[in-house]
């Protein structure tokens, strides 16, 4: 993933290249292909390329147009041929950044909706004196910005904003969302630093800022109706092959995560199919990496990823990743600093071992199967479809289908119908299925923040135009986007993650077909299982739904009881007014002694944030004093 960064100074204040060089220091070690700069009046852009596909080597950025416009672009335009044809420019020799400039010159800000692929960009319109920051439909590239005292800064990574000073206060709203396990949206741990939302463009005109959605899956396509299941399966397989091809054909080595689940296995097997069809031998098949923890009873991955390896005739890399090795200690000051919570000193050791393993393959790109389960009917419930029938007034079909869902679940028919009614009310009037109660230990101050935040779902007016299943699909989509691994980058190495299930053409298709194609009574993942017959081993296609990893976290918590008790003797999160420490210690003691305690996932978040704050202080930033200054 190439790195974008830049500054738009106040009017009349030029940007010197030295300013950009200082910002470049924060991220130069993550992009080893050089650094380049471009300035124009009060705007300066920096670009650190990280070549991961053939067309990326065409780039000479930041790019400039004759009109004075500038752009820095990270990513891949999958529809570059179509764009070049519409713009009447040559495809093979034109880098994506030049296509973006030409498209903006032709269509203005409407051009962003035409870009299909994985991308993020910063574009300066010289005539309008407007800065645009935008990300693709799924936010597969990160991009952050800060506006203060008339100056705008932006960057791929939040590290850039910590270079000039240490005066970054902790964001209360982020802390509230993190501790409650709720999506953070555009928030970051640092006050004033925001993320450009996926599928949005941010328009900054002087001191005015606005944002606009440039893509919406449940608005952009008409309903697709075929006569047979096979037609749906053929269309899906065609789109999925194209998505995998777009992301696995690369000038640099690509490694696919292979968990043994249906999603990751399908990516690997389809990649093999494409390569073998082009004449490639086994040695040229994509490399894989599989994570395992044999001590975790519910994480039975090894038999399944081994079955895929046998079928393809190529053994992958195996990496033991157990939560039981967590230390719950901050990184030493000499080791550096994770810009996001979720890590401790053991994370650095594990990351070092993993980076050494991937370095043996020259890896720059990792294929991830995230999103497949949520988009393709992984949750075995018919409630959304039943709620649609209820809204449409098709009561006879509703009762018939509800009865069919009762057979595999052995749920009473009345209970199934009541569930459909409750889901309908929740869709239009509730807080959403993703909203969860805040834990008891969260302070009143943070509870007020959580209550004031709007959930990631369509507004009331928009919801009235949608079916319940579409509203729930919207929530599922946002939950996917908030959990992608590239959003929490590593400290030692940062890979480019690609997500075949989030391909825009594929997502448009999945949102446009009947839900009955995705899941049916007693048959989850219906469409995918049918399409992947003969491609993915049957043992994987028919495996039960994966179990949750629960034993290792509990072992780690109990193994470190004394350390955790000491950690919360005088915790920073309590001094900052985030939690009631007496409630925290009581919850910890319950987890230490009870196998039925359910608080441990959110307790882990609490522990992670406390460790992170202590690490932040060790690096010369006293979060408490910053918080105190803000409150005065």
Helices and strands as residue ranges (DSSP letters): E 3-8, H 17-24, G 28-30, E 36-40, E 43-48, G 54-58, E 63-64, E 70-77, H 80-87, H 96-107, G 108-114, E 117-125, E 130-135, E 144-148, E 151-155, G 158-162, H 172-180, E 193-195, E 200-205, E 208-213, H 229-248, E 254-257, H 262-277, G 282-284, E 287-292, H 302-312, E 317-320, G 323-325, G 333-335, H 345-359, E 365-368, H 372-375, H 383-392, H 395-409, H 413-429, H 444-452, H 460-463, H 468-481, G 485-487, E 496-499, G 500-502, H 504-512, G 515-517, H 526-531, H 538-541, H 551-559, H 561-567, H 572-575, H 581-593, H 600-618, H 623-631
